[in-house]
């Protein structure tokens, strides 16, 4: 089995992907948020690898159109870029079309080189999280930028093996049902 190491930036460039920060404060203000509308994923919404909708910010249609470049798609990884380094979620069907919010990065690389599930688990490994943390800027509140995420080295096997690994690991993440007891 051939294992390769490349940076996320190299893979991104090869596949025409996107590694982008969410909208900055000048693009999206607190006054833009409303009770109803399109959910905006912030770092506080990323809990245990999932997007929690309790108290999620929302924006109206006009802002959603204006900020369309920040829309999330199935297979994207939303990654917290401030504070708690390593906070991440794999975007599924439910979150598709939602917005990557301020304080997050969107990693969208498709699935032709890196399986999104494999990459999600890879980025959660303690040594990878430590590497990213050590690259972060700021002593009080660590911050990431696209250059740091693009420079993350990723070691990966062929795609079929990545998919197998992701399938095995995701089986452990599925909620356990006790309805049969």
ABEGO torsion letter per residue (X at the ends): XBBBBBBAAAAAAAAGBBBBBBBBAAABBAAABBABEBBBBBAAABBGGBBBABGBBBBBAAAAAAAAAABBBBGBBBBBABEBBGBBBBBBAAABGBBBBBGBBBBBAEAAABBAAAAAAAAABAAAAAAAAAABBEAABBBBBAAAAAABBBBBBBAAAAAAAAAAAAAAABBBBAAAX
